[in-house]
Amino acid sequence: EQGSYIGREAVAAKRKQYFYPCTAHFYRDSPQIVRGNMQFVYDEKGKEYTDFFAGVSVVACGHCNPAITERTIAQLQQLQHTTTIYLTQPAVDLAERLEEVLPGDLRRTFFVNSGSEANEGALLLARMHTGRKGFIALESGLHGRTNLTMSVTGLPMWRTDRYLDEDVTFIERPYHPELTLDEAAEISLKSLARVLEEKGDTIAAMIAEPIQGNGGMIMPASWYFREVKALLDQYGVLLIADEIQTGFGRTGALFAMEHFDVVPDIISMAKALGNGVPVAAFATTDEIALSLNRPSASTFGGNPVSAVTALAVLDYIRTEGLQERAASLGAHLKAGLKSLQERYPALISDVRGTGFMLGAELTGVDAAAAGALTDDILEEMKDRGYLIGKNGIDRNVLAFQPPLIVTAEDIDGMITVLDEVLRQVSK
Ligand code: PMP
């Protein structure tokens, strides 16, 4: 093993000393993770955790999966980096592979390094293509931390209060705890229609996650995005699908917009594409791609190491049937969460999502109490060897988004332990 470990207290102290004070913390007593092996990670004391968070949907093929890392390492030893003024094969092979799996006429790919950068590129592309400046975004969406992507981010905790781009109009998300999905989708659509009527000719694009991740695992009614797309088309407004969290099999479809039978104009992708190695992209049609009409290159975008890794990821997802696995085992996990909701109706108010993109919303006398309960459960689950996530506007949604390679036994084990923890906190 590499190096010796200074221990979690020392790491936390150094973070406090050298990182920006805003750096987010998840746990009260956060483990120092030093090693990963498929669905497991290990802390500095050798304790094993089953990972049900996958670094927020990233490590879809499992931690340090040799089927992928061996190809990454071989490329690292052969050629690490050069500029786009020379020709290299991995990036074009990857673009070709993406064209095979992208929906509709999407066949051009621009490579970058992070989700934020992919969305930033997609938003700029939409402006250049339409000659319009405005954007529409959904309440509680999350799209990144660059200026433009933060401007279209609806979640208050991920926005600065000032200095953001003002040409963004937010509409209601297609979810409301007291309404059916159909009713909430109607309200969201009415808002969209109103905004388009008022200023549709100034709007370049609407950006949306097909299933909101950080917003709390919000999956709209099945007809929602079809109606959205039809409305946008009337006004020449593009639809950007942010598939950064949902892409590459996690939801049981390769891209989550497939659940809604919609082909967006631009798709942004990141996270799972690299299984932990930075690689991201935005893809579009021949026609729209023409609008990015300035020489534009990314130093690291499409570098051979990232591209080879992404090719290995796509191979692995296909050969191991991970998309189908996410659909079937995700349904098994969801059924387990639903049975816990039946057992603890006073704690769990909703179980939602699809595939391995699942959330369990927790209740309390108020939002703060529900948030505190979520933290208690996360901490207790971690101590018992399970890493799960949390999200939602009130930070009160337990998030289950494991590597797609987890087994039915891992799931049953986690549900048994979660049952014990819920029993304990309900006392
Ligand atoms: N979009 C979505 C849906 C995300 O979940 C995230 C990251 N959580 C981003 C964009 C930003 O990606 P990155 O952190 O790679 O910039």
Residues whose N, C-alpha, C, O or C-beta is under 5 A from the ligand:
A	BS01	PMP	S114 G115 S116 E117 L142 H143 G144 E209 G213 D242 I244 Q245 A270
